[in-house]
């Protein structure tokens, strides 16, 4: 079975055809449990998310802020494995028919085997992989495997990236470009600022791929602000926080996730 890069591309193109940004939600697999995580992803889709990124929990998530670190720690203490991540992708996609990617640091994929991971992610119906810490120069083996299995390879660019570096990164990527709006770790912000708009402008000068902005968006107003200049708005910590705030009451947490997705979905339509 080949992966679903075409489904991802269609979702992003569909949002553009509606003259809006896509809403991309993030949720770590295994949090609060494997089944609970799958339910949370379905709730995000139900609320209006176009795409979901499934996080592969890591013991040293250096790019993630305290909210996602907390969720990762819970998932790891519960014994989450790559098989659970792939099951999460499969069940979330099968239930909704919508594109689901994996976001992961490179080390777990490297240990598992790039070809094996790509093959199993495609078999699960995954659309691709976001690899924030994999240098383009060291990505050839992964990109070859991903392409062979119909998967997108999404790289991350940052405000510190020079134009020449942006061109190199975007030339190697597929699906979309993940633009980190601020330097630092993930988490909600009071404002996403002008840095993100400038980064999107510079990135678009190097590629025709959609440019989606993450790190900091937590409400409809911020989603609308980013949607005015980006092709997609990526939200992670705000979704995870909804479940953490309702710890011990999954149904209330899922309702909060669904409500946030609907709020953000309205926001990306205000561009």
N, C-alpha and C positions, 0 to 999 in steps of 0.2 A: 504493500500500500504506500502510495506517495503522500507526502505531506500537503499541507493546505496553504501554501504561500499564495496561491491564486485567490483563495477565500479571503485572506488578509488584504490583498491588494484590492479586491472588489469592495470590501467593507470601507476602506479608506477612500476609494474613488466614489463610492455611494454617498459618503458624507460630503465630499467636495461637490458632488452634483446637487446636493441639497443646500449648497452655499453655507456650510457650517463645518466646524471642526469635529473630528471623531472624539468620542470619549473612551479612553483606555483605562481600565481599572487594574489594580495589582492586588494579589492576595497570596500569601505564602501557603504552600501545601502543608497539610498536617495541623493547621491551626484553626480552631481550638483542638480539633481532631481531624483525621482524614475526611470522614464523612461530613463533619461540620464545615471544613474548608470547601468541599465540593458544594455544599448548600449555600455557602456565602458567595461563591462565584455565580451560581445560578441566580441568587438574589440580585447581584450587581447587574447581570444581564437583564433580569426582569425589570429592573429600575430604569434601564436605558443605556447601559454600556454597550459599545460596539465591538470592543475587543477586550480580552482579559489576559494579563500576564500572570502566570503561576510562578511564584518564587520557590526556588529550591533552597530550603533552609541551610544555613552555613554556620559553623561554629565561630567564625571570625568575620562577620559581615562588615568590613571596614567602610563601605560606602553607605551603610544604612544607619539611620538614626535610632534613638532609644525605643520608639514604638515598634518598629519592625524587628529590632533586636530582641525585644521582649517576646514577640510572637514566634520568632525563630527558635528562641530558647525553649518555649513551651513545646513546640513541634519536635525539637530534637530530644527533649526529655521524654516525650511520648514514643520515641523510637522511629520517627519518620525516616523512610529510605527512598532511594531513587524510584523504586517500584511504586511507591505511594504517590510520588510526584507524577509519574506517567499515568497512573490510574486516575489521578485528579484531572489531568488533561483530557484523558479519554472520556470520562463520565461527564465533565463539563461541556465538552464539545458535542458529544452524542446527544445530550439532553437539549441543547440549544441550537445546534447547527452553526454556531458562530465561531470565529477564529480565536484560538487559544495558543499563546506562546509560553515558553519557559524563560524565566530570567534567572541566570545563575552565574556565579563566579566560575572561572575556568577550571580550577583544581578538581572539583568533583567530576566534571566531564572528562578531564584528562585521565584521571584514575580509572574511571569506568570504561573508557575507550571511546574516542570520538565517533568512529564508524558505528559502534554498537549503540551509542546514545542516539545518534541521528536516525538510525534505522528504527529503534524502538519508539522514539518520539513521533516519527512519521506514522508508524503503525498505530499509535494511539490517536492519530488524527490531529497532531500538533501542526501549527502553522509556521513555527520557527523558534529561534532562540536569540535572546538578548544576552550579550557577553560583555559586561562593562569593564572587565579588567583584562581582556585578551587583546594584546597589541596586534594591530593589523599585520605587522611583519611576521608574527608567529601564528597566523591564522589560516595558512594555506590548507593544511590537512583538514581542519574543521570545515572550511568553506567548500572544499571538494566533496566531503561527505554530505554536507547539508544540501548542496545543489543536486547531488545524485538522488537524494530522497525528497526533493521538492520542498525544502525548508528555507525560510528566510534567515539571514544572518544580520542581526541588527546591532550596529555599533553605537557607542555613546560618544558624543562630542561635548566639550565644555567651553565656557567663556575664555579659558586660557589657551584654547587651541588656536594656533596661527592659521592663516588662510591656506597656506601650503599643506599643512597637516590636515585641515578639514577636507581638502580635495582628495588626499590620499585615503582617508577614512571612508568618505562617501563613495569613492570609486569601488571600494571592496565590499560595501554593504549591499543589502537587498531588503525589500519589504518597506522599511522606513528608517529614518535616522532619529535616534533618541537624543534630544538636546537637553542637557542638564542645565537648568535655568540659573543655578548658582553654584559657586564653588562650595564644597563641603558635603556633608552627609544628607541623606533624605530626611524629610520631616515637614510638617506644616509650617508656613511662614505667614507673617502679617501681610507682606506684599511680595509679589514675585519680581517686581522691578523691571528696569529698562534693559538690564543685561541680557535677558532672555530674548527680547525682540531683536537686539543687535546680533545675537548668536544665530537666530533663525535667518535673518537677512544674509549674513555671511555664509551660512551653510547652504542656503538656496542658490547662491551664486555658483556653487560647485556641483549641483546635482538636481535631477528632476524627481528624486525620491521625496515622498512626503516627509516633512520635518515635524516631529511631535515633541512637545515640551513636558518635562517632568521635574520633580523635586520642588514641592512647596504648595501646590494647589490644594485647597481644602474646602472651598465653598463656591456657590454659583457665581458670585461676583468675580472671584479670581479666575474661575473657568472662563467667564465671558471676556475678561481682560486678555487671557492667553489666546482664546479662540479668535480674537481679532487679528492675530498675526501668525498663528501656527496652524498646521494641518491637523493636529491632534493634541488633546490635553490628557496627560497621564496623571492619575491620582492613586496613591498607595497608602501612605500613613493614615490619612483621614478615614479610609475604609477600615483599616485594621483597628484603629482607635475605637470605632463604633462597637466592635466585638469585645474589645478589652473593657470598655465602659459597661458592658452588659455581661460580664463574666458570670457564668453559672446560669444564665438564662439565654440559651441559644436562640429561641424564637424571637425574643425581644431584640437581640443583636442582629438577626437576619432582617427584621423589620426596619431597623435603623440603617442597615446597609442599603436596603432597597430604597428607602426614603432619600438617603444621600445621593444615590445614583440618579434618581429622578430629578433631584435639585440640580446636580451637575449637568445632567442631560439638557435641562432647560437653559442652563448657563451657556453651554456651547452653541446654543441656537440663537444667542443674542448678538452674535458678532456683527 
